[in-house]
Amino acid sequence: MSRDAEWFDAHVHDSGTFDPFTARGWQTLANAFATMAPKADGARLLDIGCGTGSSRMIYARAGRYVGIDHSFAAVQLARSGHRADRWLGGDALQLPFADRSFDVVAFSSVLHHIPDRTRALSEAFRVLRPGGSVFAFDPNLLHPALALFRHPSSPLYNPEGVSPEERPLLPSELAKSFRAAGLTDIRQRAQANIPYRQVAVGALNRLLPLYNAADWLMDRTGVGRWLGSFVLTAARRPL
Protein backbone atom coordinates (compact mmCIF):
# COMPACT_ATOMS: atom_id res chain seq x y z
CA MET A 1 0.00 0.00 0.00
CA SER A 2 1.32 3.45 -0.92
CA ARG A 3 1.84 6.21 1.62
CA ASP A 4 -0.98 8.19 0.02
CA ALA A 5 -3.37 5.22 0.31
CA GLU A 6 -2.58 4.92 4.02
CA TRP A 7 -3.07 8.67 4.43
CA PHE A 8 -6.51 8.61 2.78
CA ASP A 9 -7.55 5.49 4.70
CA ALA A 10 -6.78 7.35 7.92
CA HIS A 11 -8.61 10.45 6.68
CA VAL A 12 -11.75 8.46 5.84
CA HIS A 13 -11.66 6.67 9.20
CA ASP A 14 -11.37 10.02 10.99
CA SER A 15 -13.89 12.07 8.98
CA GLY A 16 -16.26 9.38 7.70
CA THR A 17 -16.19 10.72 4.14
CA PHE A 18 -14.28 12.75 1.58
CA ASP A 19 -16.56 15.40 0.09
CA PRO A 20 -14.72 18.74 -0.23
CA PHE A 21 -17.06 20.64 -2.59
CA THR A 22 -20.56 22.07 -2.27
CA ALA A 23 -23.30 20.80 -4.57
CA ARG A 24 -22.64 23.79 -6.86
CA GLY A 25 -18.98 22.85 -7.05
CA TRP A 26 -19.75 19.31 -8.16
CA GLN A 27 -22.28 20.66 -10.69
CA THR A 28 -19.68 23.02 -12.16
CA LEU A 29 -17.38 20.06 -12.71
CA ALA A 30 -20.25 18.01 -14.18
CA ASN A 31 -21.05 20.81 -16.65
CA ALA A 32 -17.40 21.07 -17.66
CA PHE A 33 -17.17 17.31 -18.15
CA ALA A 34 -20.27 17.34 -20.35
CA THR A 35 -18.66 20.02 -22.51
CA MET A 36 -15.18 18.50 -22.75
CA ALA A 37 -16.29 14.85 -23.10
CA PRO A 38 -19.61 15.26 -24.93
CA LYS A 39 -19.87 11.61 -26.00
CA ALA A 40 -20.06 10.34 -22.42
CA ASP A 41 -23.85 9.88 -22.39
CA GLY A 42 -24.50 6.18 -21.81
CA ALA A 43 -20.78 5.41 -22.00
CA ARG A 44 -18.78 2.82 -20.11
CA LEU A 45 -16.82 5.03 -17.72
CA LEU A 46 -13.95 4.31 -15.34
CA ASP A 47 -13.47 6.84 -12.53
CA ILE A 48 -9.91 6.65 -11.16
CA GLY A 49 -9.68 8.28 -7.75
CA CYS A 50 -13.38 7.82 -6.99
CA GLY A 51 -12.82 8.29 -3.26
CA THR A 52 -15.94 7.79 -1.18
CA GLY A 53 -18.19 8.24 -4.21
CA SER A 54 -18.80 11.99 -4.31
CA SER A 55 -17.22 12.34 -7.76
CA ARG A 56 -19.95 10.04 -9.11
CA MET A 57 -22.07 13.22 -9.41
CA ILE A 58 -19.80 14.51 -12.19
CA TYR A 59 -20.40 11.45 -14.35
CA ALA A 60 -24.12 10.97 -13.72
CA ARG A 61 -24.86 10.66 -17.45
CA ALA A 62 -22.49 7.75 -17.90
CA GLY A 63 -24.04 4.34 -18.53
CA ARG A 64 -21.87 1.68 -16.92
CA TYR A 65 -19.87 3.36 -14.14
CA VAL A 66 -16.91 1.76 -12.38
CA GLY A 67 -15.05 3.54 -9.59
CA ILE A 68 -11.55 2.58 -8.45
CA ASP A 69 -9.39 4.01 -5.68
CA HIS A 70 -6.24 2.98 -3.82
CA SER A 71 -7.94 3.74 -0.48
CA PHE A 72 -9.87 0.61 0.42
CA ALA A 73 -11.62 2.46 3.26
CA ALA A 74 -12.94 4.99 0.75
CA VAL A 75 -14.08 2.25 -1.64
CA GLN A 76 -15.97 0.44 1.12
CA LEU A 77 -17.82 3.63 1.98
CA ALA A 78 -18.60 4.33 -1.68
CA ARG A 79 -19.90 0.79 -2.13
CA SER A 80 -22.24 1.09 0.84
CA GLY A 81 -23.73 4.35 -0.43
CA HIS A 82 -23.97 3.55 -4.16
CA ARG A 83 -24.92 -0.09 -4.53
CA ALA A 84 -25.99 0.21 -8.17
CA ASP A 85 -22.43 0.87 -9.33
CA ARG A 86 -19.22 -1.13 -9.24
CA TRP A 87 -16.45 -0.06 -6.83
CA LEU A 88 -12.96 -1.54 -6.64
CA GLY A 89 -9.78 -1.01 -4.68
CA GLY A 90 -6.79 -0.88 -6.96
CA ASP A 91 -3.77 0.88 -8.39
CA ALA A 92 -3.95 3.40 -11.23
CA LEU A 93 -0.58 2.11 -12.44
CA GLN A 94 -1.88 -1.44 -12.89
CA LEU A 95 -5.58 -1.38 -13.69
CA PRO A 96 -7.41 -4.72 -13.30
CA PHE A 97 -9.23 -4.43 -16.64
CA ALA A 98 -8.80 -5.81 -20.12
CA ASP A 99 -7.61 -3.71 -23.05
CA ARG A 100 -10.26 -1.47 -24.64
CA SER A 101 -12.78 -1.96 -21.82
CA PHE A 102 -14.07 1.63 -21.47
CA ASP A 103 -15.38 4.53 -23.54
CA VAL A 104 -14.21 7.15 -21.03
CA VAL A 105 -11.52 7.16 -18.34
CA ALA A 106 -11.72 9.95 -15.76
CA PHE A 107 -9.09 10.97 -13.21
CA SER A 108 -10.91 12.69 -10.36
CA SER A 109 -8.39 15.07 -8.79
CA VAL A 110 -5.84 12.27 -8.57
CA LEU A 111 -3.06 12.78 -11.13
CA HIS A 112 -1.28 15.24 -8.84
CA HIS A 113 -1.09 12.40 -6.28
CA ILE A 114 0.64 10.00 -8.72
CA PRO A 115 4.40 10.50 -9.16
CA ASP A 116 4.45 8.56 -12.44
CA ARG A 117 1.58 10.35 -14.19
CA THR A 118 2.62 9.19 -17.65
CA ARG A 119 2.42 5.55 -16.62
CA ALA A 120 -1.06 6.09 -15.15
CA LEU A 121 -2.20 7.81 -18.35
CA SER A 122 -0.67 4.99 -20.40
CA GLU A 123 -2.78 2.53 -18.42
CA ALA A 124 -5.81 4.68 -19.18
CA PHE A 125 -4.83 4.53 -22.86
CA ARG A 126 -4.63 0.73 -22.66
CA VAL A 127 -8.11 0.20 -21.19
CA LEU A 128 -9.69 2.83 -23.43
CA ARG A 129 -11.29 1.91 -26.73
CA PRO A 130 -9.96 3.69 -29.85
CA GLY A 131 -11.62 7.08 -30.10
CA GLY A 132 -12.44 7.06 -26.39
CA SER A 133 -11.90 10.05 -24.08
CA VAL A 134 -9.77 10.79 -21.04
CA PHE A 135 -10.83 13.55 -18.65
CA ALA A 136 -8.98 14.85 -15.60
CA PHE A 137 -9.28 17.66 -13.09
CA ASP A 138 -6.49 18.70 -10.75
CA PRO A 139 -5.65 21.75 -8.60
CA ASN A 140 -4.19 24.53 -10.72
CA LEU A 141 -0.79 25.76 -9.56
CA LEU A 142 -1.47 29.04 -11.38
CA HIS A 143 -4.25 29.82 -8.91
CA PRO A 144 -2.94 32.47 -6.45
CA ALA A 145 -4.08 30.69 -3.27
CA LEU A 146 -2.57 27.37 -4.33
CA ALA A 147 0.72 29.00 -5.29
CA LEU A 148 0.89 30.85 -1.97
CA PHE A 149 -0.24 28.16 0.48
CA ARG A 150 0.31 24.80 -1.22
CA HIS A 151 3.59 25.15 -3.12
CA PRO A 152 6.55 24.00 -0.99
CA SER A 153 8.74 26.84 -2.27
CA SER A 154 6.35 29.52 -0.98
CA PRO A 155 7.18 31.18 2.37
CA LEU A 156 3.48 30.81 3.27
CA TYR A 157 3.39 27.07 2.51
CA ASN A 158 1.16 25.11 4.89
CA PRO A 159 1.57 21.30 4.78
CA GLU A 160 -1.55 20.61 6.86
CA GLY A 161 -3.84 18.28 4.95
CA VAL A 162 -1.26 17.55 2.24
CA SER A 163 -0.86 13.83 1.52
CA PRO A 164 2.66 12.35 1.30
CA GLU A 165 2.81 12.01 -2.51
CA GLU A 166 0.75 15.07 -3.41
CA ARG A 167 2.51 17.63 -5.60
CA PRO A 168 0.97 20.76 -7.17
CA LEU A 169 1.20 20.86 -10.96
CA LEU A 170 1.23 23.40 -13.74
CA PRO A 171 -1.21 22.85 -16.62
CA SER A 172 1.74 22.44 -18.97
CA GLU A 173 3.09 19.53 -16.89
CA LEU A 174 -0.23 17.72 -17.18
CA ALA A 175 -0.46 18.32 -20.93
CA LYS A 176 3.07 16.98 -21.37
CA SER A 177 2.15 13.74 -19.56
CA PHE A 178 -0.96 13.32 -21.71
CA ARG A 179 1.12 13.66 -24.86
CA ALA A 180 3.78 11.25 -23.57
CA ALA A 181 1.09 8.60 -23.01
CA GLY A 182 0.09 8.77 -26.69
CA LEU A 183 -3.16 10.69 -26.19
CA THR A 184 -4.17 13.24 -28.81
CA ASP A 185 -6.60 16.14 -29.32
CA ILE A 186 -5.58 17.52 -25.93
CA ARG A 187 -7.82 20.30 -24.66
CA GLN A 188 -7.18 22.19 -21.46
CA ARG A 189 -8.65 25.05 -19.45
CA ALA A 190 -8.78 26.27 -15.89
CA GLN A 191 -12.10 26.34 -14.04
CA ALA A 192 -13.31 28.59 -11.26
CA ASN A 193 -16.68 28.60 -9.44
CA ILE A 194 -15.96 25.33 -7.63
CA PRO A 195 -16.87 26.35 -4.06
CA TYR A 196 -15.50 24.32 -1.18
CA ARG A 197 -17.63 22.90 1.59
CA GLN A 198 -14.57 22.52 3.79
CA VAL A 199 -10.78 22.48 3.52
CA ALA A 200 -8.12 20.48 5.33
CA VAL A 201 -6.60 23.52 7.04
CA GLY A 202 -9.12 23.99 9.83
CA ALA A 203 -8.29 27.62 10.54
CA LEU A 204 -9.06 28.55 6.93
CA ASN A 205 -12.61 27.21 6.98
CA ARG A 206 -13.78 30.49 8.51
CA LEU A 207 -12.51 32.27 5.40
CA LEU A 208 -14.25 29.94 2.94
CA PRO A 209 -17.20 32.30 2.28
CA LEU A 210 -14.71 34.96 1.14
CA TYR A 211 -12.71 32.45 -0.91
CA ASN A 212 -15.83 31.02 -2.56
CA ALA A 213 -17.11 34.52 -3.39
CA ALA A 214 -13.77 35.43 -4.98
CA ASP A 215 -13.79 32.15 -6.90
CA TRP A 216 -17.26 32.92 -8.24
CA LEU A 217 -16.15 36.42 -9.27
CA MET A 218 -13.11 34.95 -11.03
CA ASP A 219 -15.47 32.81 -13.08
CA ARG A 220 -17.82 35.70 -13.89
CA THR A 221 -15.03 37.98 -15.09
CA GLY A 222 -13.42 35.30 -17.26
CA VAL A 223 -10.16 35.25 -15.31
CA GLY A 224 -10.99 31.74 -14.15
CA ARG A 225 -10.34 30.51 -17.69
CA TRP A 226 -6.60 30.74 -16.87
CA LEU A 227 -6.31 31.13 -13.09
CA GLY A 228 -9.25 29.03 -11.86
CA SER A 229 -8.74 26.73 -8.90
CA PHE A 230 -8.71 23.58 -11.03
CA VAL A 231 -7.23 22.75 -14.39
CA LEU A 232 -9.32 20.48 -16.62
CA THR A 233 -7.65 18.32 -19.24
CA ALA A 234 -9.35 16.20 -21.89
CA ALA A 235 -7.92 14.09 -24.68
CA ARG A 236 -8.70 10.98 -26.69
CA ARG A 237 -7.13 7.74 -27.80
CA PRO A 238 -6.55 7.90 -31.56
CA LEU A 239 -8.66 5.71 -33.82
Secondary structure as UniProt FT lines:
FT   HELIX           3..15
FT   HELIX           23..36
FT   HELIX           38..40
FT   TURN            41..42
FT   STRAND          45..48
FT   TURN            51..53
FT   HELIX           54..59
FT   TURN            60..61
FT   STRAND          65..69
FT   HELIX           72..81
FT   TURN            83..84
FT   STRAND          86..89
FT   TURN            92..93
FT   TURN            99..100
FT   STRAND          102..108
FT   HELIX           111..113
FT   HELIX           117..127
FT   STRAND          128..140
FT   TURN            141..142
FT   HELIX           144..149
FT   TURN            152..153
FT   TURN            155..156
FT   TURN            160..161
FT   TURN            164..165
FT   HELIX           171..180
FT   TURN            181..182
FT   STRAND          184..191
FT   HELIX           202..207
FT   HELIX           208..221
FT   TURN            222..223
FT   HELIX           224..227
FT   STRAND          230..236
//
